[in-house]
Amino acid sequence: MDILKTPTTGQEEPAWASWSDEALLDLPMCELHVEIREGFLEQPIAELNHELEARGLLFRPHFWLSNEWFTPDGVPGIAVPFYLAHPRLAKLELAQMLEVEGGTTDWCLRILRHEAGHAIENAYKIRRRKVRQQIFGKSSQRYPLYYSPRPYSRSFVHHLDVWYAQSHPDEDFAETFAVWLTPNSAWEERYRGWPVQKKLRYVDGLMKELAGTPPPVTTCEEVDSLPGLKKTLREHYEWKRRHYGVEQQSLYDPDLKRLFSSPLAHTDKPKAAVLLNRFRREVRRKVAAWTGEYQYTIDQVLEGMILRCRELDLRVPVAEDQAKLDFTILLTVHTMNFLRSGRHRVAV
């Protein structure tokens, strides 16, 4: 199920549900007055609780709406982004950020399992354990603003995108817990022979030890809950785009417009975004061979360029082979610029 397609409940729709994006952006977040119950979030939250129960764990996190996904230090609960509470807000998130993080049931569950890893550490004070510190590292390690992943490392699990386990010891634990908790993940087989097996076996043993034990930390504190957020949605998204680098995509526009053409000039020509998607893998491999860079790094640039082609509705005025060659050269140039600028680092 997708949040953008979630049917409305019997409750009366808020007035802002019919507003334009421009009008909605000027609304303070505290005036949204949305709730978790009776909406998209109920199913994945219920599934997470079922998975915890199936493992014999008594711990259940509490949930509240905020500006983003997070679990505060010391709190055995999970903040969920406001845009998942109503389809209209999800559409605004898509328009502003080009994706809706957690916007499908599967994606939402993956994030919830990760955040539950943080929450259960808080509930049982797991970070204080010496063995946990020896295996994952200390929580006192400073969180980076950005990190540079190593895609082929076998010392970390793969759960969320961009190799998030590599960003900090706490994220490493949360990602490992999420893989362990996921039904039918077959982690013993999937990670057979990898050094990360040590982490997974530790989590497996620790959770069996905690099964049936009530958590010592039970506070229901709600940090930065939605009713207390005074920023407008416009201010929220301006900060969010700066932090995650979405605005950088406009840097591609001049070169893309030179290579491709506007729909007004060539209405009968193929769409550039469709063409680029078709030979995406081939071009990515070529640029990786030429530059020696990881394909995931190149794909960050490629994805941004395809998005801009789609948004600008650019068309292909030349033969497909020529367009492919010209774009491969352009992608190589922008990849090298991307690496020199440091924007290939992933924001935490």
N, C-alpha and C positions, 0 to 999 in steps of 0.2 A: 504494500500500500504506500502511496506517495502522499505527502502532506499537501501538495498542490491539488490533489484530487479528493481530499478528504471531504465527505459530505458534511454539511452543517448539522448541528444538533437541533433539538426543539427549542433551544434558548433563543431569545431575541438577538438578532445580529447587531453589533455595535454600529454606531452611525458612521464611523470612519471606514467601515468595510467597503463602502461605495465611493470613497474619495479617490481623487487622482493621486499618483505618486507624489507630486509636488506638494499637494495639500497635506498628505499624510506625513511627509518628512518633517513638517513643522510642528508635529504633535510631540509634547514631552512623553517620554517612555512611561512615566508613572501614570499617565492618563489612558493607557491602553485598556486596563481593567480586564485582562484575560486570565484564564485559569488552566491548570493542567487537566482537570477532570472533564470527562465527556468529550474528548477530542482525540487527535492522532496519537498523543503520547501515552494514553492509557494502555494500549496493547503492548508496546515494547517494554514499558515499565513492569507490567504484569508478567511478561515473559522473563525478564531479568530476575524478578523475585522467585519465579518458578525454578529457574536454573540454580539459584542459591539454595533453595529448599531441597532440590534434588541432590545436592552435594552434602546435605546434612548440616548446613550452616544456619545458625539462628540469626545471624546478622541480616538486617534489611536497611538499606539507606533510605533517608527521607529526601524529598525532591522539592525544588522551588524554581520559579522562573526568574531569570536574570538576563544580562546582556549577552552572555556567551556560555559555552560549556566550561565548567571548572569544579574542582573540589577544594575548598579552603583547607589550609593546614589545621589539623586538630578537629575537624568537623566530619562526622561519619555520614555525610549527605552529599547530594549532587545538585549543582545548579544547572538548569537546562535553559537554552536560549529561547527568548520570548517568541521568536518567529515560528517555532514549531507548535504554538498554541492556537494558531488560526491560519487558514489557507491564504487570506489576503496578506498577512505579514510575511508568509513564505514567498509569495510572489514579489513582494518588495525586496526581500533578501536576494532573490534571484536576479532582479534587475540591478541591484546595487553591487553585488559581489560575484555575479555570474554563476553561482551555485548555491544550493541550500544544504549546508553541512548537517547531516543527519536527517535529511528530508525523505528517506524511504525507511520502511520498518527495519530492513536488514542493516542499513547504514546506521540508523539510530541505535540499534542493539549493539553493534560493534563499539560505538562510542560509550554507551552505557556500561558495557562490560569493562572497558578501560577505566572509566571514572569510578566504577565500583572497586577496582583495584586500589585506587587512592583512598576511597572511603573506608575500606576494610582495614587498611594500614592504620588509619586514624582510630578506628573503632577498637582495635586490639593493640595499639601502640607498637606495631611491628617494626617500625623504623629504628626503634631503640635496641633491637636484638643484634648481638654482635655478629652472628652468622649471616644475617640479612645484610649487614654493612660490608662484610667480607665478600659476599657473592655479588652484590649489586653496586656497592659504593655507598657513601654517606649522603644523607639528605641535606646536610649542611653545605654541600658543594653548591657554589653559586649557579643559579639558573642563567644560561646564556640568552641574549636577545635573539641570536641566530645560531644555527649549527650547520655544519657541512656533513651530510650523511656519507657513509661508506656502504654502497648498495650490496656489495658482495660479502660483507662480513657475516660469519656464521656464529658470532657470539651474541646475537640478538634475534629475537623472534620477529616475524613479520605479521603485523595485525592491522594497525591503521596505516594510512599512506605515509609517504616520505620518510620511512624508516624511523618513526617517531621514538622508538625505544632507545635510539642512540643519543637523544637530546639531553638526558639527565638520568641519574640513578633512580629517581622516583618514577619517571616515565618508563624506564626499563622494567621496574617491578610491575607497574600497572599493565603494561603490554603483555608481560609474561603471564600475569594473572588472567588477563582476558583470553589468551590462547588456551590456558588450562580450563577456564570456565566454559568455553564454547562447546556446546554439544557436538559430538562426533567430529571433533577437531583432529583426532588421531595424532596428537602431537608426538607420541613416542615414535611413530613411524615417520612422520613428516620431517622431524628433526634428528633422525637417527644418525649418529656419528658426528653431530655438530657440538661444539663446546657449549652452546646454549642449553643443551640437555641438563647440565648441572643446575641451571636456574629453574628449569621446569620441574625437575625432581624435588628441588627444595620447596617450591611453592606447593607441589602435590603433597609432600609430607607435612608441611606446615598447616595446610587446610584440613587435612585429616586429623591433625592434633587439635585444631580449633573447633571441629565439628561437634555440635551439641553444647558448646560453651557460650554462655551469654557474653556479649561484648561489654567491657568495663566502661567504655566511653559511649554515652547515649544522648548527648546534647542534640537538640533539634534546631540549633542556630541556623539562620538563613542570612548569609553574607551577600550584600549588594542585591537584595531582592527587588523585583521589578517596581513595586509601589514606592520605593525610595529613590529611584533613578530619575533625576531632574533633567538630564540632557534630552534635547530633541532627537528624533530619529535621524535628522540630517547631521547633527553633530556626531552622533554615534557612528554613522557610516563614513563620514569624512575621516575620522580617526582610524577606523577599521581598514579602509582602503590604503591609507598611508602605511599602516603597520604591515599589511600583507602584500604591498607592492602592486595592487591591481592597477593603479594609475599609470604604472610604467608601460602598460601595453600600448598606450597612445604614442609611445616613441616609435613604434613600428609603422605608423600611418604614412609618413611621407614616402618611404621606400615601397610599401605595399601599393600605394596609389600610382606610383611610377610603373610598377610591374604589371598591375592589373588596371581595370578601368571601371568607371561608374556604371550603374545599370541604365542610366539615361542614354549613354553613348552606345551601349551594346546590350540591348534588352534580350536579344536572341542568343547570347553567348552563355556558356556554362558558368555556374557560380564557382568562384575561386575556392570557397570553403569546402565545397563538395569535392572538388578536384584534389585539394591538399589532403583531405581525409583519406582519399582513395590510395594515394601513394605515400602516405605518412610514414609507414614502417620502412619502406625502401629508402626514402630520403634521410630518415633518422640514422639508419645504418651507415649510409655513405658519409654523412657529416661526422659520425663517431669515428669512422676509419680515418678520415682526413685530419681531425683535430685531436684524436686520442682521448676524447672526453667520454664520460659515461652517457649512455643513451638517455637515462632519466633526466640529466641536466639539459640535454638538447631538447628533450620533449617539453620541458617547461617553456622554452622559447617558442617552440613549434605550436604548442597549445595556445599561447597568447596571440600568435600571429593568425592562427585559424579563427580564433574568436573575433579578432578585429575585422578579418575578411567577412565574417558572417554579419557582424554589426553594421559594417559599411556597405554590405551587399555588393561586394566587388565581383567583377566578371573577368573571364579569361579571353583576351582579344587575339591571342596567338595560338599556334598549334600546340597540342598538349605536350609533346616532347620538348619543345622550346621552353614552354612555361615551367616544366619540371626542372630543366637544367638551370634556368635563370633563378628559380626559387631556391634550389639547392645551394647555389652560390650565395644568395641573400641570407639564407638561414645560417650558413657558415660564418658570415660576417657578424650577424647579430649574436650568434652563440659566443664568439670571441669577445664581443663587447660586453655581453652578459657576464662572462667569467671575470673580465677585468674590473667590472663595476662592483663585484662582490654580491650581486643580486641573486646568485645561485644558492646562497645560504638560505636555509628555511627558517622563517619566523616562528618563534615559540609563543 
